[in-house]
Structures are given as C-alpha cells and as structure tokens.
C-alpha cells in the first residue's frame, strides 16, 4: 500500500501515515479505510516500509511498523541530513502474523516544528507484506 499525501508530521509525536492506494493485493489484506494491512492468512511475513521527509537539517527522523498498535521490531531512526538532502527511511524484516493482525506505519521527527512527508518516486510512504511460510 502507498500514499502520495504530503501530510505534516507534528514535532516529537509518533504519527500514523494513512495509506490510501493499493498496488497489489492477492489475499484481500489491504484496508484503505484503516490505512494499513490486515492479515488474512497466518504465517511468517517479510514486511517492508519506506517514507521520505521534506528537507530540514535539524533533529532526527524515525519510521516504525506497528502490529496491532504496538511497535513490531521493524523500524529505523536516523539523524537529520545536511542541508540540501531530504531524509528517506526504509526498514524491512520478518514478522509472524496471526489472522486479524493489523500492520501500519508510524513516523516521528523532532525538527522543532511540523515537517511534511516528501513525495519520492511517486509516493510519500509505502508498506508491503509478503507471505513467506506457515
């Protein structure tokens, strides 16, 4: 799932990124209403997420995949980049899901004010889940 929205992310607050577009969904997992992915088949999943922030050279940035409202061991945090370079974050990992588990992306930044997401490669955020094994 992806979004192209350049939503502002408030300072020092974990904020959900609502995903609004389904690129491919072979198991009916995508939820445009909830902005994330629901597990329909239990097993081990390869999960990947990416997001970009607009240019701002102070503070730090973070991206975390949440499962059922809690951080799910897939995430990354980086310091702000130098002037002229936008922060782009990506993370991936394996997560065991049961039927009904829900994945979503949360981001965080502490630039001192609101900071918008950045449209990179046609999207501002992406979340993917691929079933690997039972």
C-alpha positions in Angstrom: 0.0 0.0 0.0 1.1 3.5 -0.7 0.1 7.2 -0.3 1.0 10.3 -2.1 -0.2 12.7 0.6 2.4 15.1 1.9 0.8 15.2 5.4 2.5 17.3 8.0 4.1 15.3 10.9 4.0 17.1 14.3 7.1 17.6 16.3 8.1 14.8 18.7 4.8 12.8 18.2 4.5 9.3 16.7 2.0 9.8 13.9 0.3 7.2 11.7 0.7 7.5 8.0 -2.6 6.6 6.4 -2.1 4.6 3.3 -4.6 5.2 0.6 -3.6 3.3 -2.6 -3.4 -0.5 -3.2 -0.8 -1.5 -5.7 -1.2 -5.3 -5.5 -3.2 -7.5 -3.1 -3.6 -11.2 -3.7 -5.1 -12.1 -0.3 -7.5 -9.2 0.4 -5.2 -7.7 3.1 -5.2 -4.0 2.2 -7.6 -1.7 4.1 -7.9 1.8 2.5 -10.4 2.7 5.3 -7.9 1.9 8.1 -4.8 2.8 6.0 -2.9 -0.5 6.6 -2.7 -4.2 6.1 -4.8 -6.9 7.8 -3.5 -10.5 8.0 -5.9 -13.0 6.3 -3.5 -16.0 6.3 -1.3 -16.7 9.3 2.4 -17.2 8.9 5.8 -15.6 8.6 5.7 -12.4 6.5 8.5 -10.3 5.0 7.4 -6.7 5.8 8.9 -3.6 4.3 8.2 0.1 4.7 9.6 3.4 3.4 8.9 7.0 3.9 10.5 10.4 3.0 10.6 13.7 4.8 11.0 17.1 3.3 14.3 18.9 3.7 15.1 20.1 7.2 18.6 19.8 8.7 17.8 19.6 12.5 16.6 16.8 14.7 16.0 13.2 13.9 13.6 11.0 12.0 12.1 7.6 12.6 9.9 5.0 10.8 8.3 2.1 12.7 5.9 -0.6 11.5 3.2 -1.3 14.1 1.4 -4.6 14.6 -1.9 -4.2 16.4 -1.0 -0.8 17.8 2.5 -1.8 19.1 6.0 -1.4 17.5 6.8 -4.7 15.7 10.6 -4.8 15.6 10.8 -3.3 12.1 11.9 0.3 12.0 14.8 2.7 11.7 15.9 6.0 13.2 18.4 8.5 11.7 19.7 12.0 12.4 18.5 14.7 10.1 20.6 15.0 6.9 22.7 18.0 5.9 21.1 21.0 4.1 20.1 20.0 0.5 19.3 16.4 1.2 15.9 15.0 2.2 15.7 12.2 4.8 14.5 8.9 3.3 14.0 6.0 5.6 13.3 2.3 4.9 13.1 -0.8 7.0 12.3 -4.4 6.5 12.2 -7.6 8.5 10.3 -10.8 9.2 7.2 -10.7 11.4 5.0 -13.7 12.4 1.3 -12.7 12.0 -1.9 -14.4 13.0 -5.2 -13.9 11.2 -6.6 -10.5 12.2 -3.2 -8.8 13.0 -3.0 -5.3 11.6 0.1 -3.6 10.2 0.5 0.2 9.8 3.3 2.8 9.5 4.1 5.4 12.2 6.7 8.1 11.8 8.3 10.5 14.2 10.5 13.6 13.8 11.9 16.3 16.2 12.9 19.2 13.9 11.3 21.7 16.3 8.1 22.2 14.3 5.8 20.4 11.9 7.6 18.6 9.0 5.8 17.3 5.9 6.3 14.0 4.2 8.2 14.1 0.9 7.0 12.6 -2.4 9.8 10.3 -3.6 9.5 8.0 -6.7 5.7 8.7 -6.9 4.8 8.0 -3.3 5.4 9.5 0.2 5.1 6.2 2.1 4.8 2.5 1.3 4.1 -0.6 3.3 4.4 -4.1 1.9 3.8 -7.6 3.4 4.8 -10.8 1.6 3.8 -14.2 3.0 7.0 -16.4 3.3 5.9 -19.6 5.1 3.4 -21.0 7.6 
